[in-house]
Amino acid sequence: MRKRMLKPIAAMAVVATTLFGCASSNDSMDNTTAMEGTSMSQTETMGGNDASETTVMAPVAVAAVPIATLNLTNTEDVGDMFENIDDTEKYDAFELAKKSPNLSTFVTLIKQANLVSDLERLEEYTLFAPTNEAFANMPEGRLEMLLQPDNKAQLMQFMQHYILPSEVSSAQFNSTQRISLSENGERYIPVDVRMNGTVTTIGGAQIIKSDIQASNGRIHVIDGIITPVETGGAGTGAY
């Protein structure tokens, strides 16, 4: 069996593919075959259908966020997240994320990375949303580094790992999948599903509350920071 790829939101250009299961040696990797429940209607970049035409834009300047202003603790039980909202589908996925105090740091970093407008251009998407405590457990100094004004591009790339430009339910994940971060697939985020599907990790971060349904997608809350890996290697440690 070989791995099938899913690409997250690309650098300042929305590159949407879909999540595939394990393929036989006779299966093709073209973009005409979609997993049930997902759509290939968005398989093009903002710069054109050819990835080579994509224009990478410089990030817009945004005032730096002092790390002392971020809330790095969870103020409600994970099981209670979104439970006080009668109808989560009244909100788009990012607006819904803003409703949970446990995701305040995630929301702040999405804004700081200038990705809100990219989300608004997507018809549907999935968020892997780390809790505040997930960011608190980052290696010392990394979050501070990403918040430096000179590191806007790195922050943008880091936060793109948490956005899939299609709606993917937790039931669609399996261990024969990976999220590609490069054209050749050598840099990717692994997907691991264990214990009869009850434990799913994305890049080493476990989904601890899944399938919060929004009007245009869903949120999977995770307990850690996503760590990409290189083919044949360990975590990159880039972030």
PyRosetta script that sets phi, psi and omega in degrees:
from pyrosetta import init, pose_from_sequence

init()
pose = pose_from_sequence("MRKRMLKPIAAMAVVATTLFGCASSNDSMDNTTAMEGTSMSQTETMGGNDASETTVMAPVAVAAVPIATLNLTNTEDVGDMFENIDDTEKYDAFELAKKSPNLSTFVTLIKQANLVSDLERLEEYTLFAPTNEAFANMPEGRLEMLLQPDNKAQLMQFMQHYILPSEVSSAQFNSTQRISLSENGERYIPVDVRMNGTVTTIGGAQIIKSDIQASNGRIHVIDGIITPVETGGAGTGAY")
pose.set_psi(1, 141.6)
pose.set_omega(1, 176.4)
pose.set_phi(2, -115.4)
pose.set_psi(2, 160.0)
pose.set_omega(2, -177.7)
pose.set_phi(3, -77.0)
pose.set_psi(3, 145.4)
pose.set_omega(3, 172.6)
pose.set_phi(4, -107.8)
pose.set_psi(4, 149.0)
pose.set_omega(4, -168.1)
pose.set_phi(5, -107.8)
pose.set_psi(5, 150.3)
pose.set_omega(5, 170.7)
pose.set_phi(6, -134.4)
pose.set_psi(6, 129.8)
pose.set_omega(6, -180.0)
pose.set_phi(7, -100.9)
pose.set_psi(7, 136.3)
pose.set_omega(7, 173.6)
pose.set_phi(8, -78.7)
pose.set_psi(8, -176.8)
pose.set_omega(8, 178.2)
pose.set_phi(9, -61.3)
pose.set_psi(9, 131.3)
pose.set_omega(9, -174.9)
pose.set_phi(10, -90.9)
pose.set_psi(10, 169.0)
pose.set_omega(10, -172.8)
pose.set_phi(11, -59.8)
pose.set_psi(11, 106.4)
pose.set_omega(11, 177.5)
pose.set_phi(12, 55.7)
pose.set_psi(12, 18.5)
pose.set_omega(12, 175.0)
pose.set_phi(13, -145.6)
pose.set_psi(13, 129.7)
pose.set_omega(13, -176.1)
pose.set_phi(14, -80.2)
pose.set_psi(14, 107.3)
pose.set_omega(14, 178.1)
pose.set_phi(15, -109.5)
pose.set_psi(15, 105.8)
pose.set_omega(15, -174.7)
pose.set_phi(16, -106.6)
pose.set_psi(16, 127.5)
pose.set_omega(16, 167.7)
pose.set_phi(17, -124.6)
pose.set_psi(17, -151.8)
pose.set_omega(17, 180.0)
pose.set_phi(18, -143.9)
pose.set_psi(18, 171.1)
pose.set_omega(18, -176.4)
pose.set_phi(19, -93.1)
pose.set_psi(19, 125.7)
pose.set_omega(19, -178.5)
pose.set_phi(20, -111.9)
pose.set_psi(20, 154.9)
pose.set_omega(20, 173.1)
pose.set_phi(21, -89.7)
pose.set_psi(21, -170.0)
pose.set_omega(21, -179.1)
pose.set_phi(22, -68.7)
pose.set_psi(22, 138.8)
pose.set_omega(22, -176.6)
pose.set_phi(23, -113.9)
pose.set_psi(23, 150.8)
pose.set_omega(23, 171.7)
pose.set_phi(24, -79.2)
pose.set_psi(24, 171.8)
pose.set_omega(24, -177.7)
pose.set_phi(25, -67.2)
pose.set_psi(25, -15.2)
pose.set_omega(25, -179.7)
pose.set_phi(26, -91.9)
pose.set_psi(26, -9.2)
pose.set_omega(26, -178.9)
pose.set_phi(27, -74.9)
pose.set_psi(27, 146.7)
pose.set_omega(27, 176.0)
pose.set_phi(28, -96.5)
pose.set_psi(28, 164.3)
pose.set_omega(28, 179.7)
pose.set_phi(29, -106.8)
pose.set_psi(29, 23.3)
pose.set_omega(29, -178.9)
pose.set_phi(30, -73.3)
pose.set_psi(30, 170.4)
pose.set_omega(30, -174.7)
pose.set_phi(31, -92.3)
pose.set_psi(31, 21.0)
pose.set_omega(31, -179.6)
pose.set_phi(32, -98.4)
pose.set_psi(32, -10.2)
pose.set_omega(32, -178.4)
pose.set_phi(33, -106.6)
pose.set_psi(33, 118.6)
pose.set_omega(33, -178.4)
pose.set_phi(34, -117.4)
pose.set_psi(34, 146.3)
pose.set_omega(34, 175.2)
pose.set_phi(35, -67.8)
pose.set_psi(35, 145.3)
pose.set_omega(35, -179.7)
pose.set_phi(36, -55.5)
pose.set_psi(36, 132.5)
pose.set_omega(36, 178.1)
pose.set_phi(37, 93.9)
pose.set_psi(37, -3.5)
pose.set_omega(37, 176.7)
pose.set_phi(38, -121.1)
pose.set_psi(38, 169.8)
pose.set_omega(38, -174.6)
pose.set_phi(39, -129.1)
pose.set_psi(39, 144.4)
pose.set_omega(39, 175.6)
pose.set_phi(40, -103.4)
pose.set_psi(40, 15.3)
pose.set_omega(40, -176.8)
pose.set_phi(41, -68.4)
pose.set_psi(41, -13.2)
pose.set_omega(41, -175.5)
pose.set_phi(42, -108.3)
pose.set_psi(42, 16.9)
pose.set_omega(42, -173.8)
pose.set_phi(43, -79.2)
pose.set_psi(43, 67.0)
pose.set_omega(43, 174.2)
pose.set_phi(44, -156.9)
pose.set_psi(44, 157.1)
pose.set_omega(44, 179.3)
pose.set_phi(45, -94.6)
pose.set_psi(45, 165.6)
pose.set_omega(45, 177.3)
pose.set_phi(46, -66.8)
pose.set_psi(46, -19.7)
pose.set_omega(46, -180.0)
pose.set_phi(47, -96.3)
pose.set_psi(47, -1.1)
pose.set_omega(47, -178.0)
pose.set_phi(48, 136.1)
pose.set_psi(48, 173.2)
pose.set_omega(48, -177.7)
pose.set_phi(49, -73.5)
pose.set_psi(49, -23.0)
pose.set_omega(49, -179.5)
pose.set_phi(50, -91.0)
pose.set_psi(50, 123.9)
pose.set_omega(50, -178.4)
pose.set_phi(51, -59.0)
pose.set_psi(51, -25.1)
pose.set_omega(51, -179.4)
pose.set_phi(52, -69.8)
pose.set_psi(52, -15.4)
pose.set_omega(52, -179.3)
pose.set_phi(53, -89.7)
pose.set_psi(53, -6.5)
pose.set_omega(53, -175.6)
pose.set_phi(54, -64.3)
pose.set_psi(54, 130.8)
pose.set_omega(54, 176.5)
pose.set_phi(55, -98.5)
pose.set_psi(55, 122.6)
pose.set_omega(55, 178.6)
pose.set_phi(56, -90.9)
pose.set_psi(56, 118.2)
pose.set_omega(56, -176.3)
pose.set_phi(57, -94.9)
pose.set_psi(57, 148.2)
pose.set_omega(57, 176.5)
pose.set_phi(58, -69.6)
pose.set_psi(58, 140.2)
pose.set_omega(58, 179.5)
pose.set_phi(59, -64.1)
pose.set_psi(59, 144.0)
pose.set_omega(59, 178.9)
pose.set_phi(60, -73.1)
pose.set_psi(60, 140.0)
pose.set_omega(60, -178.4)
pose.set_phi(61, -65.5)
pose.set_psi(61, 132.0)
pose.set_omega(61, 177.3)
pose.set_phi(62, -133.5)
pose.set_psi(62, 141.4)
pose.set_omega(62, -179.5)
pose.set_phi(63, -58.7)
pose.set_psi(63, 139.9)
pose.set_omega(63, -178.9)
pose.set_phi(64, -64.3)
pose.set_psi(64, 146.7)
pose.set_omega(64, 177.3)
pose.set_phi(65, -103.1)
pose.set_psi(65, 115.1)
pose.set_omega(65, 176.7)
pose.set_phi(66, -63.5)
pose.set_psi(66, 134.1)
pose.set_omega(66, -177.3)
pose.set_phi(67, -61.5)
pose.set_psi(67, -26.1)
pose.set_omega(67, -179.8)
pose.set_phi(68, -65.4)
pose.set_psi(68, -19.7)
pose.set_omega(68, -179.2)
pose.set_phi(69, -86.1)
pose.set_psi(69, -9.3)
pose.set_omega(69, -179.5)
pose.set_phi(70, -84.6)
pose.set_psi(70, 143.3)
pose.set_omega(70, 174.8)
pose.set_phi(71, -91.3)
pose.set_psi(71, 111.9)
pose.set_omega(71, -176.6)
pose.set_phi(72, -106.2)
pose.set_psi(72, 25.6)
pose.set_omega(72, 175.0)
pose.set_phi(73, -127.8)
pose.set_psi(73, 153.2)
pose.set_omega(73, 174.8)
pose.set_phi(74, -88.3)
pose.set_psi(74, 131.0)
pose.set_omega(74, -177.0)
pose.set_phi(75, -103.9)
pose.set_psi(75, 0.6)
pose.set_omega(75, 173.8)
pose.set_phi(76, -143.3)
pose.set_psi(76, 156.4)
pose.set_omega(76, 176.5)
pose.set_phi(77, -62.4)
pose.set_psi(77, 141.7)
pose.set_omega(77, -179.9)
pose.set_phi(78, -57.5)
pose.set_psi(78, -38.7)
pose.set_omega(78, 179.7)
pose.set_phi(79, -63.2)
pose.set_psi(79, -21.9)
pose.set_omega(79, -179.1)
pose.set_phi(80, -91.2)
pose.set_psi(80, -5.5)
pose.set_omega(80, -176.6)
pose.set_phi(81, -61.6)
pose.set_psi(81, 128.5)
pose.set_omega(81, 177.8)
pose.set_phi(82, 71.6)
pose.set_psi(82, 1.5)
pose.set_omega(82, -177.7)
pose.set_phi(83, -70.3)
pose.set_psi(83, -20.7)
pose.set_omega(83, -179.7)
pose.set_phi(84, -88.0)
pose.set_psi(84, 4.9)
pose.set_omega(84, 179.3)
pose.set_phi(85, -101.4)
pose.set_psi(85, 118.9)
pose.set_omega(85, -175.5)
pose.set_phi(86, -63.5)
pose.set_psi(86, -42.7)
pose.set_omega(86, -177.2)
pose.set_phi(87, -138.2)
pose.set_psi(87, 96.6)
pose.set_omega(87, -178.5)
pose.set_phi(88, -66.5)
pose.set_psi(88, -22.0)
pose.set_omega(88, -177.4)
pose.set_phi(89, -75.9)
pose.set_psi(89, 0.4)
pose.set_omega(89, 173.4)
pose.set_phi(90, -77.5)
pose.set_psi(90, -12.1)
pose.set_omega(90, -174.0)
pose.set_phi(91, -119.9)
pose.set_psi(91, 148.4)
pose.set_omega(91, 171.1)
pose.set_phi(92, -73.6)
pose.set_psi(92, 167.0)
pose.set_omega(92, -169.4)
pose.set_phi(93, -61.7)
pose.set_psi(93, -40.0)
pose.set_omega(93, -179.5)
pose.set_phi(94, -71.3)
pose.set_psi(94, -40.2)
pose.set_omega(94, 176.1)
pose.set_phi(95, -61.8)
pose.set_psi(95, -36.2)
pose.set_omega(95, 179.0)
pose.set_phi(96, -67.3)
pose.set_psi(96, -40.5)
pose.set_omega(96, 177.7)
pose.set_phi(97, -58.3)
pose.set_psi(97, -35.4)
pose.set_omega(97, -179.3)
pose.set_phi(98, -68.3)
pose.set_psi(98, -14.1)
pose.set_omega(98, -179.4)
pose.set_phi(99, -78.8)
pose.set_psi(99, -16.3)
pose.set_omega(99, -177.6)
pose.set_phi(100, -101.4)
pose.set_psi(100, 123.8)
pose.set_omega(100, 177.4)
pose.set_phi(101, -64.4)
pose.set_psi(101, -23.0)
pose.set_omega(101, 178.9)
pose.set_phi(102, -70.8)
pose.set_psi(102, -13.4)
pose.set_omega(102, -176.8)
pose.set_phi(103, -111.9)
pose.set_psi(103, 18.0)
pose.set_omega(103, -175.2)
pose.set_phi(104, -63.6)
pose.set_psi(104, -37.3)
pose.set_omega(104, 179.2)
pose.set_phi(105, -70.1)
pose.set_psi(105, -42.5)
pose.set_omega(105, 175.8)
pose.set_phi(106, -56.2)
pose.set_psi(106, -46.2)
pose.set_omega(106, 179.7)
pose.set_phi(107, -62.5)
pose.set_psi(107, -44.1)
pose.set_omega(107, 179.9)
pose.set_phi(108, -60.9)
pose.set_psi(108, -41.7)
pose.set_omega(108, -178.2)
pose.set_phi(109, -71.8)
pose.set_psi(109, -33.2)
pose.set_omega(109, 173.7)
pose.set_phi(110, -61.4)
pose.set_psi(110, -43.5)
pose.set_omega(110, 177.8)
pose.set_phi(111, -65.3)
pose.set_psi(111, -44.9)
pose.set_omega(111, -177.6)
pose.set_phi(112, -63.6)
pose.set_psi(112, -30.4)
pose.set_omega(112, 179.1)
pose.set_phi(113, -83.7)
pose.set_psi(113, 3.4)
pose.set_omega(113, 178.1)
pose.set_phi(114, 60.9)
pose.set_psi(114, 37.6)
pose.set_omega(114, -177.8)
pose.set_phi(115, -103.1)
pose.set_psi(115, -1.6)
pose.set_omega(115, -177.5)
pose.set_phi(116, -63.0)
pose.set_psi(116, -43.5)
pose.set_omega(116, -179.2)
pose.set_phi(117, -65.8)
pose.set_psi(117, -33.2)
pose.set_omega(117, 176.4)
pose.set_phi(118, -66.2)
pose.set_psi(118, -40.5)
pose.set_omega(118, 176.6)
pose.set_phi(119, -61.9)
pose.set_psi(119, -39.2)
pose.set_omega(119, -178.6)
pose.set_phi(120, -65.5)
pose.set_psi(120, -24.0)
pose.set_omega(120, 180.0)
pose.set_phi(121, -83.7)
pose.set_psi(121, -13.8)
pose.set_omega(121, -179.5)
pose.set_phi(122, -83.6)
pose.set_psi(122, 136.9)
pose.set_omega(122, 176.2)
pose.set_phi(123, -71.5)
pose.set_psi(123, -35.7)
pose.set_omega(123, 177.3)
pose.set_phi(124, -153.0)
pose.set_psi(124, 154.4)
pose.set_omega(124, 178.5)
pose.set_phi(125, -163.2)
pose.set_psi(125, 166.5)
pose.set_omega(125, 177.5)
pose.set_phi(126, -121.5)
pose.set_psi(126, 134.9)
pose.set_omega(126, 176.8)
pose.set_phi(127, -108.1)
pose.set_psi(127, 128.9)
pose.set_omega(127, 163.9)
pose.set_phi(128, -93.8)
pose.set_psi(128, 106.9)
pose.set_omega(128, -169.7)
pose.set_phi(129, -107.7)
pose.set_psi(129, 106.3)
pose.set_omega(129, 176.3)
pose.set_phi(130, -70.4)
pose.set_psi(130, 143.7)
pose.set_omega(130, 175.3)
pose.set_phi(131, -72.8)
pose.set_psi(131, 167.8)
pose.set_omega(131, 176.6)
pose.set_phi(132, -55.3)
pose.set_psi(132, -41.9)
pose.set_omega(132, -177.9)
pose.set_phi(133, -67.4)
pose.set_psi(133, -26.5)
pose.set_omega(133, 175.6)
pose.set_phi(134, -62.4)
pose.set_psi(134, -42.1)
pose.set_omega(134, 177.9)
pose.set_phi(135, -69.3)
pose.set_psi(135, -33.2)
pose.set_omega(135, 178.8)
pose.set_phi(136, -64.3)
pose.set_psi(136, -26.7)
pose.set_omega(136, -177.9)
pose.set_phi(137, -90.6)
pose.set_psi(137, 6.5)
pose.set_omega(137, 175.4)
pose.set_phi(138, -63.7)
pose.set_psi(138, 152.9)
pose.set_omega(138, 176.2)
pose.set_phi(139, -53.4)
pose.set_psi(139, 141.8)
pose.set_omega(139, -174.9)
pose.set_phi(140, -54.6)
pose.set_psi(140, 129.3)
pose.set_omega(140, 175.5)
pose.set_phi(141, 93.1)
pose.set_psi(141, -17.0)
pose.set_omega(141, -175.6)
pose.set_phi(142, -70.6)
pose.set_psi(142, -42.6)
pose.set_omega(142, 179.9)
pose.set_phi(143, -65.5)
pose.set_psi(143, -42.1)
pose.set_omega(143, 177.1)
pose.set_phi(144, -58.9)
pose.set_psi(144, -40.4)
pose.set_omega(144, 179.6)
pose.set_phi(145, -62.7)
pose.set_psi(145, -44.0)
pose.set_omega(145, -178.4)
pose.set_phi(146, -66.8)
pose.set_psi(146, -25.5)
pose.set_omega(146, -178.4)
pose.set_phi(147, -85.6)
pose.set_psi(147, -4.3)
pose.set_omega(147, 178.6)
pose.set_phi(148, -69.0)
pose.set_psi(148, 139.5)
pose.set_omega(148, -177.8)
pose.set_phi(149, -54.1)
pose.set_psi(149, -32.5)
pose.set_omega(149, -178.2)
pose.set_phi(150, -77.2)
pose.set_psi(150, -6.4)
pose.set_omega(150, -175.3)
pose.set_phi(151, -113.2)
pose.set_psi(151, 28.3)
pose.set_omega(151, -179.1)
pose.set_phi(152, -59.8)
pose.set_psi(152, -40.9)
pose.set_omega(152, -178.5)
pose.set_phi(153, -64.0)
pose.set_psi(153, -39.4)
pose.set_omega(153, 178.1)
pose.set_phi(154, -66.7)
pose.set_psi(154, -39.3)
pose.set_omega(154, 177.4)
pose.set_phi(155, -63.2)
pose.set_psi(155, -42.0)
pose.set_omega(155, 179.1)
pose.set_phi(156, -60.4)
pose.set_psi(156, -48.0)
pose.set_omega(156, -179.9)
pose.set_phi(157, -62.3)
pose.set_psi(157, -41.2)
pose.set_omega(157, 178.5)
pose.set_phi(158, -60.3)
pose.set_psi(158, -46.4)
pose.set_omega(158, -176.1)
pose.set_phi(159, -74.3)
pose.set_psi(159, -23.2)
pose.set_omega(159, 177.5)
pose.set_phi(160, -63.6)
pose.set_psi(160, -22.9)
pose.set_omega(160, 179.7)
pose.set_phi(161, -64.5)
pose.set_psi(161, -17.6)
pose.set_omega(161, -174.1)
pose.set_phi(162, -99.7)
pose.set_psi(162, 9.1)
pose.set_omega(162, -177.0)
pose.set_phi(163, -126.8)
pose.set_psi(163, 121.9)
pose.set_omega(163, 171.9)
pose.set_phi(164, -108.9)
pose.set_psi(164, 126.9)
pose.set_omega(164, -175.7)
pose.set_phi(165, -81.4)
pose.set_psi(165, 42.0)
pose.set_omega(165, 171.8)
pose.set_phi(166, -159.1)
pose.set_psi(166, 160.9)
pose.set_omega(166, 179.7)
pose.set_phi(167, -88.0)
pose.set_psi(167, 121.8)
pose.set_omega(167, -178.0)
pose.set_phi(168, -129.2)
pose.set_psi(168, 121.4)
pose.set_omega(168, 179.0)
pose.set_phi(169, -82.9)
pose.set_psi(169, 162.9)
pose.set_omega(169, 179.1)
pose.set_phi(170, -63.7)
pose.set_psi(170, -29.8)
pose.set_omega(170, -179.7)
pose.set_phi(171, -68.5)
pose.set_psi(171, -18.7)
pose.set_omega(171, -178.3)
pose.set_phi(172, -84.9)
pose.set_psi(172, -11.1)
pose.set_omega(172, -179.5)
pose.set_phi(173, -81.2)
pose.set_psi(173, 143.9)
pose.set_omega(173, 169.9)
pose.set_phi(174, -153.7)
pose.set_psi(174, 167.7)
pose.set_omega(174, -171.5)
pose.set_phi(175, -75.9)
pose.set_psi(175, -0.4)
pose.set_omega(175, 175.9)
pose.set_phi(176, -93.3)
pose.set_psi(176, 13.5)
pose.set_omega(176, -177.8)
pose.set_phi(177, -116.0)
pose.set_psi(177, 158.8)
pose.set_omega(177, 171.6)
pose.set_phi(178, -150.8)
pose.set_psi(178, 157.6)
pose.set_omega(178, 179.0)
pose.set_phi(179, -102.3)
pose.set_psi(179, 112.8)
pose.set_omega(179, -175.3)
pose.set_phi(180, -77.0)
pose.set_psi(180, 136.3)
pose.set_omega(180, 177.8)
pose.set_phi(181, -114.7)
pose.set_psi(181, 3.0)
pose.set_omega(181, 179.3)
pose.set_phi(182, -144.4)
pose.set_psi(182, 158.4)
pose.set_omega(182, -177.4)
pose.set_phi(183, -60.8)
pose.set_psi(183, -36.5)
pose.set_omega(183, -177.9)
pose.set_phi(184, -90.2)
pose.set_psi(184, -0.2)
pose.set_omega(184, 177.4)
pose.set_phi(185, 75.3)
pose.set_psi(185, 7.4)
pose.set_omega(185, -177.9)
pose.set_phi(186, -74.3)
pose.set_psi(186, -22.6)
pose.set_omega(186, 175.4)
pose.set_phi(187, -115.2)
pose.set_psi(187, 125.4)
pose.set_omega(187, -172.5)
pose.set_phi(188, -154.8)
pose.set_psi(188, 168.9)
pose.set_omega(188, 174.1)
pose.set_phi(189, -109.0)
pose.set_psi(189, 120.0)
pose.set_omega(189, -179.0)
pose.set_phi(190, -75.1)
pose.set_psi(190, 148.7)
pose.set_omega(190, 173.6)
pose.set_phi(191, -113.8)
pose.set_psi(191, 130.8)
pose.set_omega(191, -178.4)
pose.set_phi(192, -133.2)
pose.set_psi(192, 122.4)
pose.set_omega(192, 179.4)
pose.set_phi(193, -119.6)
pose.set_psi(193, 123.7)
pose.set_omega(193, -175.5)
pose.set_phi(194, -132.9)
pose.set_psi(194, 174.3)
pose.set_omega(194, 174.9)
pose.set_phi(195, 51.4)
pose.set_psi(195, 55.2)
pose.set_omega(195, 176.8)
pose.set_phi(196, 56.8)
pose.set_psi(196, 36.4)
pose.set_omega(196, 175.9)
pose.set_phi(197, 83.8)
pose.set_psi(197, 4.5)
pose.set_omega(197, -177.7)
pose.set_phi(198, -87.0)
pose.set_psi(198, -15.4)
pose.set_omega(198, 178.9)
pose.set_phi(199, -126.4)
pose.set_psi(199, 118.6)
pose.set_omega(199, 179.0)
pose.set_phi(200, -125.4)
pose.set_psi(200, 129.1)
pose.set_omega(200, 175.4)
pose.set_phi(201, -119.2)
pose.set_psi(201, 142.5)
pose.set_omega(201, 177.8)
pose.set_phi(202, -119.6)
pose.set_psi(202, 109.6)
pose.set_omega(202, -177.9)
pose.set_phi(203, 58.8)
pose.set_psi(203, 34.5)
pose.set_omega(203, 179.5)
pose.set_phi(204, 86.8)
pose.set_psi(204, -8.5)
pose.set_omega(204, 178.8)
pose.set_phi(205, -97.5)
pose.set_psi(205, 127.5)
pose.set_omega(205, -176.6)
pose.set_phi(206, -84.0)
pose.set_psi(206, 136.7)
pose.set_omega(206, 172.1)
pose.set_phi(207, -73.1)
pose.set_psi(207, 118.4)
pose.set_omega(207, -175.7)
pose.set_phi(208, -109.9)
pose.set_psi(208, -11.7)
pose.set_omega(208, 170.2)
pose.set_phi(209, -152.2)
pose.set_psi(209, 119.2)
pose.set_omega(209, -169.2)
pose.set_phi(210, -113.7)
pose.set_psi(210, 160.2)
pose.set_omega(210, 166.7)
pose.set_phi(211, 58.2)
pose.set_psi(211, 45.3)
pose.set_omega(211, 170.5)
pose.set_phi(212, -78.8)
pose.set_psi(212, 110.5)
pose.set_omega(212, -169.9)
pose.set_phi(213, -81.9)
pose.set_psi(213, 128.5)
pose.set_omega(213, 175.4)
pose.set_phi(214, -113.2)
pose.set_psi(214, 179.4)
pose.set_omega(214, -178.6)
pose.set_phi(215, -68.8)
pose.set_psi(215, -25.8)
pose.set_omega(215, -175.3)
pose.set_phi(216, -129.8)
pose.set_psi(216, 23.2)
pose.set_omega(216, -179.9)
pose.set_phi(217, 159.1)
pose.set_psi(217, -149.4)
pose.set_omega(217, -178.9)
pose.set_phi(218, -155.4)
pose.set_psi(218, 164.6)
pose.set_omega(218, 179.4)
pose.set_phi(219, -117.5)
pose.set_psi(219, 135.2)
pose.set_omega(219, 167.8)
pose.set_phi(220, -114.9)
pose.set_psi(220, 117.1)
pose.set_omega(220, 179.8)
pose.set_phi(221, -81.1)
pose.set_psi(221, 132.6)
pose.set_omega(221, -179.1)
pose.set_phi(222, -121.2)
pose.set_psi(222, 158.2)
pose.set_omega(222, -172.3)
pose.set_phi(223, -100.4)
pose.set_psi(223, 6.3)
pose.set_omega(223, -177.8)
pose.set_phi(224, -154.4)
pose.set_psi(224, -175.4)
pose.set_omega(224, 179.3)
pose.set_phi(225, -94.4)
pose.set_psi(225, 135.8)
pose.set_omega(225, 179.5)
pose.set_phi(226, -69.7)
pose.set_psi(226, 130.9)
pose.set_omega(226, -179.6)
pose.set_phi(227, -116.3)
pose.set_psi(227, 110.9)
pose.set_omega(227, 175.5)
pose.set_phi(228, -69.1)
pose.set_psi(228, 159.1)
pose.set_omega(228, 176.3)
pose.set_phi(229, -130.7)
pose.set_psi(229, 162.1)
pose.set_omega(229, 173.9)
pose.set_phi(230, -100.8)
pose.set_psi(230, 148.6)
pose.set_omega(230, 178.1)
pose.set_phi(231, -53.7)
pose.set_psi(231, 124.2)
pose.set_omega(231, 178.4)
pose.set_phi(232, 76.9)
pose.set_psi(232, 7.2)
pose.set_omega(232, -177.5)
pose.set_phi(233, -129.6)
pose.set_psi(233, -175.2)
pose.set_omega(233, 178.4)
pose.set_phi(234, -93.4)
pose.set_psi(234, -169.4)
pose.set_omega(234, 179.3)
pose.set_phi(235, -57.1)
pose.set_psi(235, 146.0)
pose.set_omega(235, -176.1)
pose.set_phi(236, -71.3)
pose.set_psi(236, -30.7)
pose.set_omega(236, -177.1)
pose.set_phi(237, 68.4)
pose.set_psi(237, 15.1)
pose.set_omega(237, -175.5)
pose.set_phi(238, -68.6)
pose.set_psi(238, -25.3)
pose.set_omega(238, -175.9)
pose.set_phi(239, -123.8)
pose.dump_pdb("model.pdb")
